Amino acid sequence: MNKITTIHFNNQYLDVYGDIEEPSFLAVEVARIVDYSNGNTQEMLNLVEDDEKFWSTVKPLTKKGGNRKPVWFLTELGLYNILSQSRKPIARMWRRVVHQQLIDSRKVKGMDVEEQFAEWDDLADTVYIDPETGILMQSITIAGGDVEQIPCV
């Protein structure tokens, strides 16, 4: 997976990998930004859904011709999930900015808070947590109009 750009927020830099439309982020770099202690990246990864993280290769272990080491990446949703849960200053600032954008977006759409939550409630009808397995599921419409429940993995 190739680095495509670097994003900047509040004096922190984060490399972006893969595709600009569906970006990925090295989990160890995200852990550094939210100040997870060295070696606890796996603990951070346990905070996100299975479909918000994945293994891939990025850097050779040795110089020319070396093997590639598999590493954890976060999807864009995974990054946002971590930033939403962290109490570190950078995450708190990020939440403030993003939440203000949500409010501004609602107002631009001419919606009051009740209408916004009604819209979100309708969208939430397409996802649920299976009570037996604890897996996050999503409803999809298949050919013919039937709806199936699939894991978000």
C-alpha positions, 0 to 999 in steps of 0.5 A: 500500500502506497502513501498518497499524502499527509494530512495536518491537524493541530500541529500533528501529521498523519500519512494517508495510504491507499486511495484519497477517496477511501483513505487508510491510516497506519494504526501505529501512527494513529496511536502516536497521535492519540498518545497511546503508550508504545506497544499498546496499538492492539489495545486501541484497535480493540476499540474499533469495529472489525470493518474499520481495521485491516492487515496489509503490507507497507514497508520492507523489513530490510533494504532492497528485496526484503520481505514486507511486514504486515501491519494494521491499518485503520479505515477513515471510519476507524480513525474517526472512531478512535478520535471520538473515544479518546480524551487526549487534547487533539481528539477533544479539539477534533470532536469540537470542530467536527461536531460544530460542522454537524450543527452547521450542516444541519442548519444549512439543510434548514433542519431543526435538531428534531428533524436531524435526529429523525433523519439519523434514526431512519439511517440507523434502521439499516444497522444493528448489533446482533444480540446473539453474536454482538456483531454489527450488522447492516441491511442491504437490498439485493436484486428483486428487492429482498433485504438481507442482513450481513456483518459489517466486516 
